Amino acid sequence: MQQALRVATAILAIALVMTAPASAAPPDQPSTSGRYIWPLRPKPRVTRGFAPPKQRWQPGHRGVDLAASAGQSALAAGSGVVQFAGVVAGKPTVSIRHATGLLTTYEPVRASVRVGQAVVRGTPIGTVEPGHPGCVAVCLHWGARRGAGRAAAYVNPLSLVGALRLRLKPLRPGDA
């Protein structure tokens, strides 16, 4: 019972940290106290959530889709170096490598930056274009991962901006 109580306390502490606001910024403005910000302004609506595959080669949604407007500026979510700016499978794409080892990807974005260019959080990196598959209207697909190749681990980009809600479940059925 003591072990279960310690585990529950640790989970609660993590939940409080993950759901605490990053700053007192208004809801339509990005937080400036964290390492990462929303890649669109004002804060966008999430139109499709993160649904990674169980195995890396299986289908899934390895990022989130954010409501956008054609021609809207896409912003670097964090400081880093542009690793890729070009077209992948017919989609204009920008990828930024961050000092934390994280790689963030933005598509469909017509790049205004070049490979090797250093960017700071909030720097415009290009413009959102229409045509992302699965979006009824225009949206920005924002992805994040750590590592590369077989060691790549996809990360929910919403965790970067403190937008995840952690829900605790009872330790035993019937506890509430």
C-alpha positions as CSV (number, residue, x, y, z in Angstrom):
1,M,0.0,0.0,0.0
2,Q,2.9,2.4,0.8
3,Q,4.4,1.7,-2.6
4,A,1.1,2.4,-4.3
5,L,0.8,5.7,-2.4
6,R,4.3,6.7,-3.4
7,V,3.6,5.9,-7.0
8,A,0.3,7.9,-6.9
9,T,2.1,10.9,-5.3
10,A,4.8,10.8,-7.9
11,I,2.3,10.7,-10.8
12,L,0.3,13.6,-9.2
13,A,3.5,15.7,-9.0
14,I,4.3,15.0,-12.6
15,A,0.7,15.9,-13.6
16,L,0.9,19.2,-11.8
17,V,4.1,20.1,-13.5
18,M,2.8,19.1,-16.9
19,T,-0.4,21.0,-16.6
20,A,0.9,24.2,-15.0
21,P,0.9,27.2,-17.3
22,A,4.4,28.0,-18.6
23,S,3.9,31.7,-18.1
24,A,1.2,34.4,-17.7
25,A,1.1,35.1,-21.4
26,P,-2.4,35.7,-22.8
27,P,-3.9,32.5,-24.4
28,D,-3.5,33.8,-28.0
29,Q,0.2,34.6,-27.5
30,P,3.0,32.0,-27.2
31,S,4.8,31.5,-23.9
32,T,8.1,33.2,-23.8
33,S,9.5,31.5,-20.6
34,G,9.7,27.9,-22.1
35,R,12.1,26.5,-24.6
36,Y,9.5,26.1,-27.3
37,I,6.5,28.1,-28.6
38,W,3.6,27.4,-30.9
39,P,4.7,27.5,-34.6
40,L,1.7,29.8,-35.6
41,R,0.3,33.0,-34.2
42,P,-2.2,33.4,-32.8
43,K,-2.2,30.1,-30.9
44,P,-3.8,27.6,-33.4
45,R,-6.6,25.1,-33.0
46,V,-5.4,21.5,-33.2
47,T,-7.4,19.8,-36.0
48,R,-5.8,16.4,-35.8
49,G,-3.8,15.0,-32.9
50,F,-0.7,12.9,-32.4
51,A,-1.2,9.1,-33.1
52,P,2.1,7.4,-33.5
53,P,2.3,3.9,-34.9
54,K,3.1,1.0,-32.6
55,Q,6.0,0.1,-34.9
56,R,7.9,2.8,-36.8
57,W,7.1,1.4,-40.2
58,Q,3.3,1.2,-39.6
59,P,0.8,3.9,-40.5
60,G,0.1,6.6,-37.9
61,H,0.1,10.4,-37.4
62,R,3.6,11.4,-36.3
63,G,2.7,14.9,-35.4
64,V,-0.2,17.3,-35.1
65,D,-2.2,19.3,-37.6
66,L,-2.8,22.9,-36.7
67,A,-5.4,25.2,-38.3
68,A,-3.7,27.8,-40.5
69,S,-4.3,30.2,-43.4
70,A,-2.6,29.9,-46.8
71,G,0.4,32.3,-46.7
72,Q,0.5,32.4,-42.9
73,S,4.0,32.6,-41.5
74,A,5.3,29.4,-39.9
75,L,7.6,30.1,-36.9
76,A,10.5,28.2,-35.5
77,A,9.1,26.6,-32.3
78,G,12.6,26.7,-30.8
79,S,16.1,27.9,-31.5
80,G,18.2,25.7,-33.6
81,V,19.8,25.2,-37.0
82,V,17.8,24.5,-40.2
83,Q,18.6,20.9,-41.2
84,F,16.4,20.7,-44.2
85,A,14.5,23.2,-46.4
86,G,13.0,21.7,-49.6
87,V,10.5,19.2,-50.9
88,V,9.8,15.7,-49.5
89,A,7.3,13.5,-51.4
90,G,5.9,16.5,-53.2
91,K,5.4,18.6,-49.9
92,P,7.5,21.7,-49.1
93,T,9.1,21.0,-45.7
94,V,11.4,22.7,-43.2
95,S,13.2,20.8,-40.4
96,I,15.1,22.4,-37.5
97,R,17.6,20.6,-35.3
98,H,17.6,22.0,-31.7
99,A,20.4,21.9,-29.1
100,T,18.3,19.4,-27.1
101,G,18.7,16.9,-29.9
102,L,15.1,17.3,-31.0
103,L,14.2,17.7,-34.6
104,T,11.0,19.7,-35.4
105,T,9.4,19.5,-38.8
106,Y,6.9,21.8,-40.5
107,E,4.9,21.0,-43.7
108,P,3.6,22.1,-46.1
109,V,5.8,25.2,-45.6
110,R,7.5,27.1,-48.5
111,A,10.9,27.8,-46.9
112,S,12.3,31.3,-46.4
113,V,15.3,29.9,-44.6
114,R,18.3,27.8,-45.9
115,V,20.0,24.7,-44.7
116,G,22.7,25.5,-42.0
117,Q,21.0,28.8,-41.0
118,A,20.7,29.4,-37.3
119,V,17.2,30.5,-36.2
120,V,15.9,31.6,-32.8
121,R,12.6,30.7,-31.3
122,G,9.8,32.7,-33.1
123,T,11.8,33.3,-36.3
124,P,9.6,33.1,-39.5
125,I,10.8,30.0,-41.4
126,G,8.4,30.1,-44.3
127,T,4.8,30.3,-45.3
128,V,2.1,27.7,-44.9
129,E,0.7,26.3,-48.2
130,P,-2.6,24.6,-48.8
131,G,-2.7,20.9,-49.7
132,H,-1.8,18.9,-46.7
133,P,-3.5,15.5,-47.0
134,G,-6.2,14.9,-44.4
135,C,-6.9,18.6,-43.8
136,V,-10.4,19.9,-44.8
137,A,-9.0,23.5,-44.8
138,V,-5.4,24.7,-44.7
139,C,-3.3,23.3,-41.9
140,L,0.3,23.1,-40.7
141,H,1.6,19.6,-39.9
142,W,4.0,20.0,-37.0
143,G,6.2,17.0,-36.0
144,A,9.0,16.3,-33.5
145,R,11.4,13.4,-33.0
146,R,14.5,12.6,-31.1
147,G,17.2,10.5,-32.8
148,A,17.4,9.3,-36.3
149,G,17.0,6.1,-38.3
150,R,16.0,3.1,-36.3
151,A,16.6,4.9,-33.0
152,A,14.1,7.7,-33.9
153,A,11.4,8.3,-31.3
154,Y,8.5,10.5,-32.3
155,V,7.4,13.1,-29.7
156,N,4.0,14.7,-29.4
157,P,4.9,18.3,-30.3
158,L,2.1,19.5,-28.0
159,S,4.3,18.4,-25.1
160,L,6.8,21.1,-26.1
161,V,4.3,23.9,-25.5
162,G,2.7,22.5,-22.3
163,A,-0.6,21.7,-24.1
164,L,-1.0,18.1,-23.0
165,R,-3.5,17.2,-20.3
166,L,-2.6,14.3,-18.1
167,R,-5.5,12.4,-16.7
168,L,-5.0,10.2,-13.7
169,K,-6.8,6.9,-13.3
170,P,-7.5,5.1,-10.0
171,L,-4.9,2.5,-8.9
172,R,-7.7,-0.1,-8.5
173,P,-11.1,-0.5,-10.2
174,G,-13.8,1.2,-8.1
175,D,-11.4,3.8,-6.5
176,A,-12.3,7.3,-7.4
